[in-house]
Amino acid sequence: MDFKFELEFNESRSNIDEWLSHEKARGESENSDPLTLKLLVELYKKVDELSNLIKNEKTPPKPLKHMKITDKIGFEGFSFDEDCLEKDVIYFAKISLPLFIKREILLYFKAVDCKTAKIVRIARSDEKEWSSYVAESERLEIRKQKGNE
């Protein structure tokens, strides 16, 4: 596995996410509205990001060599419509999820074949976001198919 992106992968989970997880585990957030909490956390991240930009404290993320759009997605992986992978090679990816609060998740995947990727490592919070996105995409596809019948 190529570890040149390991620092970025490990830093993708911010201190506020860690703090919130800890507070949830202690039961401190049970009386809070989850949506309000999520919006406040995202606002905190934006302010923190702007502060780091102003102070020049954060190094920009390493650019990736390639940018591809997935053809199909699933809970454990995804595929491309063209041959772009080398079988059994492990890749690092940044995936932008088109959600209300724009999310970029970082993960490692292994090429099953030249078009198919299996996720081998993803942060727990990113895994929840990914699973929610896949489930919502499947629900939309089912509704669309029912509408065509």
N, C-alpha and C positions, 0 to 999 in steps of 0.2 A: 504494500500500500504506500502511495506517495504521501508523505506527511507535510509537504510544503504549505498546505492549506489548513493544517491542524490548529494553529493558533486562531485563525479566523473562525473555524468551526466551533472551537471551545468558547470564544468570546461572543458568539452569536446570541447567547442567552445572557441578557443584561442583569445587572444587580437588582433592578426593580422586579424582574421576573422571579429571581431567586427569593427576594424578600416576600413577594406575594405568595409564592408556593409555601414558604415557611409559615406565613400567617394563616393560610388556609388550613395547613396541617394542624396548627394549634387551635383551629376553630374560631379565630379572631374575625374572620370575614363573613361569618354565617348570617349576620344581620344586614349585610351590604347588598345593594343591587348589583348583580354580576355585570350588566351592561355598563353601568356607571363606572364601576371599577375598571373595566376593560378600557373604556374611553380615557379615564384618568391616567392609566398606565401608559397608553399610547401618547397622550399629551406630554407626560413626563419624559418619555423616550425622545420625542421631538425636541423638547427644550434642552435635554441633555446633549443631543446630537448637534444642535445649533451652538450650544456653549462650547463643545469640543471643536467645532469648526472655527469659531471666533478665536479661540485660544491656540489653534493649531496643535491640539493635543492628540488627535486621532489620525493614524496613518490611513490613507485610503485603501480599500480592499484591493487585493491583487486581481487584475483582470484575467478572465478566462480566455483560452485560445479560441473557443468555438461558441457559437450561439445557435441553438436548434430549437424548433418548436415541436412539442410532443404530438403524436398522432392519436394515441390512446393512453388512458391512465387507469391505474388500479390501486388497490390498497398496498400491494407489495412491490409495485414497479410501474413502468411505463414503456411505451415504444415510440419509435420514429417511423415516418413513412419512407425513409430512404436509408440505405446502408451507410452508417456513420460510426459504428463501434467496432472494436476488436474484441473477439470472443475471449472471455475470462479476464479481461483487463478491468481494474477497479478505477473508477473515475470520481472526481469531485464535481458537484453541481450546485448551482444557485438557481432556485426555481421561484419565479414570481407568480404568486397566486392572485388572480383578479378578484379580490374581495373588497368590501367597503373600506376597511382599513387595510391598505396595501401591505401585503406580507411577502417577504422573501425568506424562503427556507433553504437551509444548507444541508446537503446530504452527500453520502458516498453511495455509489451504486456499482454493481458488477454487470458487465455485458454478458448476457446469456447467449446471445448470438449477435449478428451485425446490426440488428434493429431493436432488440429487446433488452431492457434494463431491469435488474432486480435490486431494490433498495437494500443495502447491507448495514448502513449506519445513519441514524437520524436522531436529533435531540428529541426528548420526550415531548416537549411543548410543540415542536414542529411536527411531530408525528400526529398529535391530536389535530392540528390545523390541516395537515395533509389528508387525514382520514375524513374529517368533516367536509373538506372540499370534494373529495372523491365521492362520498355519500350524496352530497347535494347534486353533483354532476350526474350521478346515476338516477336520482329522483327526477331531475329535469329531462333526462333522456327517456325515461319511462313515460312521463307525462306527454312528451312529444310523440312517442310511438302510439300512445292511446288516442291522441288527437288525430292521428293519421288513419286510424281504423274506421 
